[in-house]
Amino acid sequence: MKQICLFLILTIFLISCERKVESDNTLNKSVQLDRELAEKLVELPLACVLTEYPNRLGQTLGAEDDLATPKQLRPAFYGCFDWHSAVHGHWSLVKLLRLYHDLEKTDQIKEVLVQHLSSENIQTELEFFKTEHNRNFERTYGWTWLLKLSQELKLWEDPLGLELAQNLEPLTQHIEKSYLTFLPKLQYPIRTGDHPNTAFGLSFAHDYAVFAENDSLKLMIEKRAKDFYLSDKGCPMEWEPSGYDFLSPCLEEVGLMIRVLPEEDFDRWLGNFMPDILNPNFSLEPGRVGDRADGTLVHLDGLNFSRAWNLYLLAERYPEKDHLQKLAEEHINYSLDQISDENYEGTHWLGTFALKALEDAN
């Protein structure tokens, strides 16, 4: 009887070990944005940018006349549940067309882009931003994605890209000016793990400013980043994540400062801010999602992708620290297979986050 019990215990142990190895191999597999994955990812934004409802408008009503349907209010970016998700959904479409110009649904994607990003639609969007009660609409999360979309259109080596970028330009310029007006007034950074996070809002905007050679915006972002974060020390990574995070307050700050500081200054700053992250034994568990049908709990899949794209930045800066690359891949692999399900709570935006992480992985 004892031999049977020992045999059963040993069998269970071996099965457990085998499953753990299999799980570890899955988490550590190399990630690559190939054509097959691109075809899958493009389905998510293509569907959601055309999906008007459900919709969270996020606007402030100044009068009864402000009540209207999402498509009437935001004819370019009415889909994907909210404005910022619609904006970065369009970024995803353009990005994937830039990478793979002959996707199966290329013609349909171009038709949607032409329809949504018309000069008339963009003018309506701009007029909304100029209304008295909505001048701060989507500050700065949606702002930074709008600049990223503009940059992607200008990078697209297709006549359509230039045409659509020109259509978007009035709104792009408005967002640039909005940053320049807002940043001098912001006395303290917002360190939350979701939309208002200041470091995230400045990172993509800095990328755009460098690309567009907008020195005023670039220098303003660099000044404010140093004002806000240069003296920070000992970021409490053990406090992360919060229950609804899709951004890492610590790693978003790292992602911004690696952009704005010279290499030696960044090395010194990182040694004070996150001294353990370059240690080969540094570990970081992916965020675990308790319910992917919950629109806020599923944020943690997004956290895994946004952590990954910042870890890839560090891995590029410190190529000898191969644990950074492995941690990024673990985070992507944990959530990548979960974004093609039927839960619109996640699928309306997670494809973009996955695409951004995969872009930095390749």
N, C-alpha and C positions, 0 to 999 in steps of 0.2 A: 504493500500500500504506500509506504514511504517512497519507494522508487517511482511509483506512478505519479505521486504528488510532485516529486522533484523533476520528473520528466515534463509535467505540465507547466511547472514554473519556468523551467528552462526554455520550453517552446514559446511561452508567452513573452519571455524576455527577448528571445531572438527575433520574434515578429516585431516587437516594439522597437528594437534597434534597427531592424530593416526599414521600418516605416520612418524612423527618425532620419536615417541616411537618405532615404528617398525624398523626404521633406527638405532636408538641408540642400540636397542637390538641386531641387526645384528653386529654392530661394537663391542659390548661388549661380544659376545658369546665366550665361551671357545674354544680354538683351540687344535686339537689333530691330530697327524699323525697316523692314523689307516691304516689298510690294504687297504681299499677301496681307500683312498687318495693316498696311496703309488702306487697302480696300475695305477692311473691317472698320477701321477708325473713322473713315470718311462718312460712313453711314450715320453715325451719331449726330454730328453737327448738321448734316444735310437734312435729316429728319427734323431736328429740333428748331432750326431757324425758320421753318415753315409752320411750326406748332404754336398757335396763338394762345391756347388755353391748356392747362391752368397758367395763370400769369400773376406775378407779384409786381405791381406797377412801381411801388416805392416813391411815388411823387407826393408833393404837398399840394392839396387843393386850395386854391385861392378864391374860388367862386364856383357856383354850380355849373357854369359853362366849361369848367375844366374837366368835367366828367365826359369820357369818351372811351371807345374801345382801344385796346393796345395798338392795333394796326392803324387806327386813326391818329393816335398820339405819336407813335414811333414807327413810321412806315418802313424804315430800314431795319430796325432792331426790335421787332415786336415779339419774336419767338423765344424759345428756350427758357421759358418761365420768368426770366428777368432780363433787364437791359444789358448788364455786363456779360451775362452768359451768351446772349445773342451776338454781342460784339466779338467775344473770343471764339464763338462758333464760326463766325465768318473768317476770323484769322486762321482757324484750323483748315477751312476749305482752301484758302489761298495757299497756305503752307504746303498742304498735301499736293495741290496742283503744281506748285513749284518743284516739288521733289519728284513727282510722277505725273508728267503732263498727259499721259494716255490712260488714266484710270477709266474703268468701265463706265462711270457716270460723269465723265468730264464735261460732256455737252450740257447735261442737266445742271451740274454745279455752276458752270459759266452762266447759264440762263438765270439761275437764282441770284447770282452775284450782280448781274446786269439789272435785274428787276429791283433788287433791294437797294443797291448803292447808286441809284440814279441821283442826279444833281437836285431834282425836286424833292426827293425823299430826305436827302441830307440837309437841305434847307429847312424842312419841317423839323428835323431833329435839332438843328441849331437854334431855331426859334424857341423850342421848349427850354433849352439851356439858358436862354436869355430872359425867361419869365422871372418875375420878382421873387417868387417863392421857391424856385428850383435852380438857382444859380450854383448851389453846392451839390446838385444831384450827382451821385456816383463818385464823389470825391473820396479818395483818389484811386480807388480800385478800378472802377470803370474807366476813369481817365487814362490810366496807364495801359489798359488793354486797347483803348481806341488808338493810342499812339503806336502800339505794337502792330495793330492792323494796318495803319497807314504805312509803317515801315515795310511790312511784308508786301503790300501792294507795289511799293516803289522798287522793291527788289525783284519782283516778278518779271522775268524776261519774256513778256507777252504784251502786245499792244493794248490788250484789255486791262492789264495791270496799271499802266500809265493813265488810261482813261478813268478808271475807277478811283485811282489815287487823287486825280485832279477833282473828281466829284466830291471826294471826302475832305479835300483840303480846307474848305472853310471851317468845318468842325474841328479838324486837326489844329488849325491855327488858334481857334477859340480855346481848346484845351491847353495848348502851349501857354497862352496868355493867362489862363486860369491858374496854372501852376505858379507862374511868376508873380501873380497877385497874392496867392494864398500862402506860399512858403515863408515869406518874411513875417507873416502874422502868426505862424504856428510856433508857440513858445516851447512846447514839449512834444516829443514823438509819441505816437500811439503804438503801443507794444502788444496789442492783442494778437491772437492767432487766427483772425479771420479778416474780412474785407477791409477794415479801416487801417490795417497795419501800415505804418508809414514807410518802413524800410522796403517793403514790397512795392508800394506805390512809387517809390523813387527809383528802384532798380531798373525796371523796364523803361521808365521815362528817361533815365540816364542813357540807356542803350540807344533810344531814339534820338536823343540830343546829340550824341556822338555821331550817329549815322547821318543825321540831317545837318550836321555842322552848325547847330544852333548853340553858339557859345554862351549866350545869355542864360539859356535853360541849363546847359551843362554846368556852368560855373555856380549857378544858384543851387543846384542839387548837391554839388560837391561841398559847397560851404555849409549848407544846412545839415548834410550827413555828418560832417565833422563836428558841427555844433551839438548835434543830438547824441552822437555815439562815440566820439573819439576817446572820451575818458571812461567809458564803460569797462567794467572788470568783472570777471567771475560769473558769466551768465549761468543761471541755475538750470542747466539742461535736465536735471533730474526732476524738475517741476513739469516738464512737458511729457506728453501732450495734455492739454485740457480736453474736456469731453467733446467739444465741437470744433476743434482746430482743423483747419486745412492748410495753415501756414505755421512754420516753426518760428516763434519770435527770435530765438537765438540764431538759427541758421539764415533767416531772412536778413538779419543784421550783418552776418558774415557775407552774404551774397552782395549786399550793397557796398560794404567797405572794401571788398576785394576789387570792386570796380573803380572806386574813387581814390584809393591810396596807392602811392608808389610801393613797389614790392617790399623793400626793406621796412618801410613804415607799416605795411600790412602785417609782415611777419611779427614785428614787435607788438602790434595791437592784438593780433590773434593770440599771442603768448599770454597776454593779460586777460583777454576776454574768454577764450575757451582753451586753456592750457592743455587739456587732456586729449583734444580731438586728434592731434597728430601722433599720439601714442598708438602703436600697432595693436595694443590690447583694448583700445577704445571700442565700446559696443553701443549699439543703439537699436532697440527693438522696434520693428514697424508698428504703426498705430493699428490697433485691433478694432474692427467694426462689429458692434453688437446687433445691428439691424440695418440692412442696406435699403430697406423700404422707408426708413426714417430720414427725412431730408437734412437733418442736422448731424445725426450720428454717422451718416455716410461721408461726412466731411473728412473723416480720418483716412479714407482711401486717397483723397486729394492731398492730405498731409504727406502721405508716403511718396507721392510723385513730386511734390514741391521740395521735400527734404532731398530727394534724389537729385534734382537739378542743381541744388546748392552744393551737395556733396561732389558732384561731377566738376563743378567749378574749382573746388579745393583739390580734387584729384589732378586736375590739369595744372594747377599751380605747384603741387607737390607730387610729381609722378612717382617718386620713390616710395610714397606712402600708399601701397596698393590696397590697404584695408579700406580706404575711402571709396575706391571704385567698387569693392565688394559690398560695402554697406549700401551704396546707391542701388546696386543691382538687387540686393535683398528687398529693398523697399519697393522697387518697381515690380518685381516678381510677385510680391505679396498681394498686390492689388490689381495687376494688369488683367488677369483673367476674370475679374469681377465687374468690369465696366460694360460688358456686352449683354447684360441681363435685361430684364423687362422693367426694372425699377427706374422710372423717369426721374425720381428724386436725385439719382446719381448720374444717369446717362446723359442728362441735358448739359452737363458741364465737365464730367470727368475725362471724356475723350480728349479735351483740350489739354488738361493737366498731364495726362499720359503722353500726349504728343510732345509737349514741351520737354518732359523728362527724357523721352526717347531721342529727341533732337540733340540734347546735350550728351547723350550716351554714345552717339555715333561720330 
